[in-house]
Amino acid sequence: MLTMPTLLCLFFFLLGLAVMGAVKNCHPQCRCEVESFGLFDSFSLTKVDCSGIGPGNAPVPIPLDTSHLDLSLNSITSISDSMLSGPGYTTLVSLDLSSNLISHVSPKAFSKLRYLETLDLSNNALEDLGDGCFTGLPLVELDLSENRFKEFSLDVFTTRPQDVPIMVDLSRNLLTSVSKKMPGHPLNIKSLMLAGNRLKTVPMLNGIPLQYLNLDGNLISSIEEGAFDSMTELVHLSLSGLTELTLIQPVCELCSSVKASRATKFVAEGSRLQLSCEVLHCGLPGWTGGWVFQELDRAGFTSLTPSKRIEMSNYTSTANGTHLFLRIHNLNQTDAGAYKCLIYWPDSVTSSGHVTYVNVTAGA
């Protein structure tokens, strides 16, 4: 009869065999984790961590169903056309090559990775990338931060599928120029991080539907009129840490403005009203103001002040923008009217957000 200690030993032995079987193709120096999906776990993907195993092991044999591969911290110096083309690589969704010594990437190095969405090449020694190196890749996130790029052409992304937007991180390089030289070729870049470089002017990014642009910590000394005019879809601009900045042209539409939605609200009497706006000050000090109100059938707006029913607060979401919040509790008919944010800038300039019209309806 088997004793309890013997049964426990047998149990853990069989469990070990099951785990080994699940990752039987795992390189002995790598760590593999299997994730199962579907009915009765009929579908599985493997995450493989081969970080820090050394450059002599590349290319690393990996399981055929590998979706995420970490090859960071391996002192890899170059990526050849064949290095990432073996069995298991074609199913990769995420590839981490960060913190290596990579200075060269062959033009077809990633050509077999038809499902790759996330690529991390940060903290390497890259100075340029060959044309077409991202051809056909459905990338949604690319990290090229902390390399040695001095000039960068965004045209390198023209050969990737443009139906899905991409986020690109080029922060903490040596960039003095970022450009797009091929007119007529669409570039669906959603986010561009350029912080910590050596840019002296705002780059010309015509034809790119950017929503997020970070220029923190560059050498920009002035922002000229119309610098952001072509960025019609931009919703977040970060300009903090520009120690050389001495002049922002007043025509810059993104700075010294108020962002708010035009709306009409029907709110029940006795309930609570909540409104918000965003002051886009681009880090410039000296602005004042807040919420103003215009009663129904009355001319002119008057400033709102906090009370037991009226609550006003603000939240600085970025170095360039501050959100102003208004909450009115126990709403009554005297609260019906128009509300907006009115901001006073230095040099007697004012700006206001769109108006929200509030109708107070009978309570339930």
C-alpha positions in Angstrom: 0.0 0.0 0.0 1.4 3.4 -1.0 2.0 5.8 1.9 1.0 9.5 1.9 4.6 10.7 1.3 4.9 8.3 -1.6 1.6 9.5 -3.1 2.7 13.1 -2.8 6.0 12.4 -4.5 4.2 10.6 -7.3 1.8 13.5 -7.7 4.5 16.2 -8.0 6.4 13.9 -10.4 3.4 13.6 -12.7 2.7 17.3 -12.4 6.3 18.0 -13.4 6.0 15.7 -16.4 2.8 17.5 -17.5 4.5 20.9 -17.3 7.5 19.6 -19.1 5.2 18.2 -21.8 3.4 21.5 -22.2 6.7 23.3 -23.0 8.7 20.3 -24.3 10.2 22.5 -27.1 11.4 25.1 -24.6 15.1 26.0 -24.8 16.8 24.8 -21.6 18.0 28.3 -20.7 14.6 30.0 -21.5 11.4 30.1 -19.4 8.2 29.2 -21.2 4.6 29.8 -20.0 1.7 28.2 -21.8 -1.7 30.0 -22.0 -4.7 27.9 -23.1 -7.9 29.2 -24.6 -11.1 28.0 -26.2 -13.4 25.1 -25.3 -11.6 22.5 -23.3 -8.4 24.5 -23.7 -8.2 23.5 -27.3 -6.0 26.4 -28.3 -2.8 27.5 -26.6 -0.1 30.2 -27.0 3.3 30.2 -25.4 5.2 33.1 -23.9 9.0 32.6 -24.0 11.5 34.5 -21.9 15.1 34.1 -23.2 16.4 37.3 -21.7 20.0 37.2 -20.5 21.0 33.8 -22.0 23.9 35.2 -24.0 24.6 36.1 -27.6 26.0 32.6 -28.5 22.5 31.1 -28.4 20.9 33.2 -31.1 18.8 32.2 -33.0 17.0 30.5 -30.2 14.7 27.5 -31.0 11.3 28.2 -29.6 7.9 26.3 -29.5 5.8 26.4 -32.6 2.9 28.3 -30.9 5.1 31.1 -29.4 3.2 34.4 -29.3 5.5 36.5 -27.1 9.3 36.3 -27.2 11.8 38.2 -25.0 15.4 38.3 -26.3 16.5 41.3 -24.2 19.8 41.6 -22.4 21.7 39.2 -24.7 24.4 41.4 -26.2 23.1 40.8 -29.7 24.8 43.1 -32.2 22.8 42.6 -35.4 19.6 41.0 -36.7 20.2 39.0 -39.9 17.6 38.0 -42.5 17.5 34.4 -41.1 17.7 35.0 -37.4 14.0 35.4 -36.9 12.7 33.1 -39.6 12.8 29.7 -37.9 9.9 27.6 -36.7 7.9 29.3 -34.0 8.8 32.8 -35.1 6.1 33.2 -37.7 3.3 33.2 -35.0 5.0 36.0 -32.9 2.7 38.8 -31.8 5.2 40.5 -29.5 9.0 40.6 -29.7 11.4 42.2 -27.2 14.9 42.9 -28.4 15.6 45.7 -25.9 18.9 46.3 -24.0 21.1 44.6 -26.5 24.0 46.0 -28.7 22.1 46.0 -32.0 23.6 48.4 -34.5 22.3 46.8 -37.7 19.0 45.3 -38.8 18.8 43.6 -42.2 16.1 44.8 -44.6 14.2 41.5 -44.4 15.0 40.6 -40.8 11.3 40.9 -39.8 9.7 39.8 -43.1 8.5 36.4 -41.7 6.7 37.9 -38.7 3.3 38.5 -40.4 1.4 38.8 -37.1 3.9 41.0 -35.2 2.1 43.9 -33.4 4.6 45.0 -30.7 8.3 45.4 -31.3 10.7 46.7 -28.7 14.2 47.8 -30.0 14.9 50.3 -27.2 18.2 50.7 -25.6 20.4 49.6 -28.5 22.9 51.2 -30.8 20.8 51.8 -33.9 21.7 54.8 -36.1 19.4 54.0 -39.1 16.9 51.6 -40.4 16.8 50.3 -44.0 13.8 51.1 -46.3 11.2 48.4 -46.2 12.3 46.8 -42.9 8.7 47.0 -41.6 7.0 45.9 -44.9 3.8 44.1 -44.3 4.1 44.1 -40.5 0.8 44.9 -38.7 2.7 46.8 -36.0 0.7 48.9 -33.5 3.5 49.7 -31.1 7.2 50.3 -31.9 9.8 51.3 -29.3 13.0 52.8 -30.7 13.9 54.9 -27.7 17.4 55.2 -26.3 19.3 54.5 -29.5 21.6 56.7 -31.6 19.4 58.1 -34.3 20.4 61.6 -35.4 18.0 61.9 -38.3 14.9 59.9 -38.8 12.6 59.6 -41.8 9.1 58.5 -41.0 8.8 57.2 -44.6 10.1 53.9 -43.2 6.6 53.2 -42.1 4.9 53.7 -45.5 5.2 50.0 -46.5 3.3 48.7 -43.4 -0.5 48.3 -43.5 -2.1 51.7 -42.9 -5.5 50.4 -41.7 -4.3 50.2 -38.1 -2.6 53.2 -36.4 0.8 52.8 -34.9 2.5 54.3 -31.8 6.2 55.1 -32.2 8.6 56.0 -29.4 11.8 57.8 -30.5 12.5 59.4 -27.2 16.0 59.8 -25.8 17.9 59.5 -29.0 20.2 62.1 -30.6 17.6 63.4 -33.1 18.1 66.8 -34.7 15.6 66.1 -37.5 12.4 64.1 -38.0 10.8 64.3 -41.4 8.4 62.9 -43.9 9.8 63.2 -47.4 7.4 61.1 -49.6 4.2 63.2 -50.4 1.1 61.2 -51.2 2.1 58.2 -49.1 -0.3 57.9 -46.1 1.2 57.4 -42.6 -1.2 56.3 -40.0 0.8 57.2 -36.9 -1.3 57.8 -33.8 1.3 58.6 -31.2 4.8 60.0 -31.6 7.2 60.3 -28.7 10.2 62.6 -29.4 11.1 63.5 -25.8 14.8 64.0 -24.8 16.3 64.6 -28.2 18.1 67.6 -29.8 15.3 69.1 -31.9 15.6 72.8 -32.3 12.3 73.3 -34.1 8.9 71.6 -34.2 9.1 69.0 -36.9 6.9 69.3 -40.0 4.5 66.4 -39.9 2.1 67.2 -42.6 -0.4 64.5 -43.6 0.0 62.4 -40.4 -3.1 62.0 -38.3 -1.3 62.4 -35.0 -3.3 62.4 -31.8 -0.4 62.4 -29.3 2.9 64.3 -29.7 5.5 64.6 -27.0 8.4 67.1 -27.5 9.5 67.3 -23.9 13.1 68.1 -23.1 14.3 69.2 -26.5 16.3 72.3 -27.5 13.4 74.1 -29.1 13.8 77.9 -28.5 10.7 79.2 -30.3 7.5 77.8 -31.7 6.6 79.7 -34.9 3.2 80.7 -36.1 1.4 77.7 -37.7 3.8 75.1 -36.3 0.9 72.8 -35.4 -1.7 73.9 -38.0 -1.4 70.6 -40.1 -2.0 68.5 -37.0 -5.7 68.8 -37.1 -6.4 65.6 -35.1 -4.0 66.3 -32.2 -5.6 66.0 -28.8 -2.5 65.8 -26.6 0.7 67.9 -26.9 3.4 67.8 -24.3 6.0 70.6 -24.3 7.5 70.4 -20.8 11.2 70.8 -20.0 12.0 73.0 -23.0 14.7 75.0 -21.2 15.6 76.9 -24.3 12.1 78.0 -25.1 11.7 81.8 -25.1 8.9 82.5 -27.6 5.6 81.0 -28.5 3.8 82.8 -31.3 0.3 83.8 -30.1 -1.3 82.4 -33.2 -0.5 78.9 -32.0 -4.1 77.5 -31.8 -3.3 74.7 -29.4 -1.9 76.9 -26.7 -3.8 79.6 -24.8 -7.1 78.0 -25.6 -10.0 76.2 -23.9 -11.3 72.8 -25.0 -14.9 72.0 -24.2 -17.9 70.3 -25.9 -20.9 72.2 -27.1 -24.0 70.5 -25.6 -27.5 70.9 -24.3 -28.4 69.0 -21.2 -31.8 68.1 -19.5 -31.3 67.5 -15.8 -33.9 66.7 -13.3 -34.6 69.1 -10.4 -32.9 67.9 -7.2 -30.2 65.9 -9.0 -26.6 66.9 -9.7 -25.0 68.6 -12.7 -21.4 67.8 -13.7 -19.4 69.8 -16.3 -15.7 70.0 -17.3 -13.4 71.8 -19.7 -9.7 71.7 -20.4 -7.4 74.8 -20.3 -4.6 74.3 -22.9 -1.9 76.5 -21.4 1.1 74.6 -22.7 2.9 75.2 -19.4 2.7 79.0 -19.6 2.0 80.6 -16.2 -0.2 83.6 -15.3 -3.6 82.5 -16.5 -6.7 83.0 -14.4 -10.4 82.5 -14.7 -13.0 79.7 -14.3 -16.6 78.9 -14.7 -19.2 81.5 -15.7 -23.0 81.4 -15.9 -25.7 83.1 -17.9 -29.3 82.9 -16.6 -32.2 82.2 -19.0 -33.5 85.4 -20.7 -30.6 87.4 -19.2 -27.7 89.1 -21.0 -24.1 88.6 -19.9 -22.2 85.9 -18.0 -21.3 86.2 -14.3 -18.6 84.3 -12.5 -19.5 81.3 -10.4 -18.1 81.0 -6.9 -18.0 77.9 -4.6 -20.8 77.4 -2.1 -22.5 74.5 -0.3 -24.2 73.5 -3.5 -21.6 74.6 -6.1 -18.3 72.7 -6.1 -15.4 73.6 -8.3 -12.1 71.9 -8.7 -9.2 71.4 -11.1 -6.8 68.7 -12.1 -3.5 69.2 -14.0 -3.5 66.1 -16.2 -0.3 67.1 -18.1 2.3 69.8 -18.1 0.3 71.5 -20.8 -3.3 71.2 -19.8 -5.5 71.6 -16.7 -9.1 70.3 -16.4 -11.6 72.5 -14.6 -14.6 70.7 -13.0 -18.0 72.1 -12.0 -20.5 70.2 -9.9 -23.8 71.7 -8.8 -25.8 69.6 -6.2 -29.5 69.7 -5.5 -30.3 71.4 -8.8 -33.2 73.9 -9.0 -34.8 76.1 -11.6 -32.5 79.0 -10.9 -29.6 76.8 -12.2 -31.1 76.7 -15.7 -29.0 78.6 -18.3 -25.7 78.6 -20.1 -22.3 77.5 -18.7 -18.8 77.9 -20.0 -15.2 78.3 -19.0 -13.7 81.8 -19.4 -9.9 82.1 -19.1 -7.9 85.3 -18.9 -4.3 85.1 -20.3 -1.5 87.6 -19.8 -1.5 90.7 -22.0 -5.3 91.0 -21.6 -6.2 88.1 -23.9 -9.2 86.0 -23.1 -10.6 82.7 -24.5 -13.6 80.6 -23.6 -14.9 77.1 -24.3 -18.0 76.0 -26.0 -21.3 76.7 -24.1 -23.3 74.0 -22.4 -27.0 74.8 -22.1 -28.8 73.4 -19.1 -32.5 72.8 -18.8 -33.8 71.9 -15.4 -36.8 69.5 -15.7 -39.4 68.6 -13.1 -38.1 66.0 -10.5 -39.4 62.5 -10.5 
